[in-house]
């Protein structure tokens, strides 16, 4: 019996909603027949439910397809890397209170990742890739493996998209310096 190819949901953020001219919308829909085009918070977005063997394969295929056939550039891919307790709870299927207790070390195995940022004295944000990896290692290794792999991929891809956008604003010399450092970092991991 053949297993169905899983569907992967993700959203491309393109920039200001003014990018969504009728011609561009038509081009997107011609290029990506599994896309929904719209605007959210005054930003143009394209949402996908794309079948592929892996999350990374689905995202990269859609990104290449969209960027090669339109004049649009993807700024980032959602869901976002920074998450609060309620987003963590939703992603792992637990209550917010359960996640709060884990984060505070009052339940579970301990070692929950430290917050990556604080919005204010009460609002903490975590890097989803760190939480997903911790969840895989300490809570549910089999179920969380795909979560952790997708989270690491998405964090890295968004870093690369951010670097692409920022590099366009740098001088040639600055771009070369950043490129050399990025190349050195990539080579150091081998």
Secondary structure, DSSP 8 states (H G I E B T S, - for coil): ------EEEEEEEEEEGGG--HHHHHHHHHH-TTEEEEEETTEEEEEEEEE-SSHHHHHHHHHHHHHHHSS----EEES-SEE-HHHHHHHHT--HHHHHHHHTTSSSSS-----SEESSSS-EEEEHHHHHHHHHHHT-HHHHHHHHHHHHHHHHHHHHHHHHHHHTTS-HHHHHHHHHHHHHHHHHT-
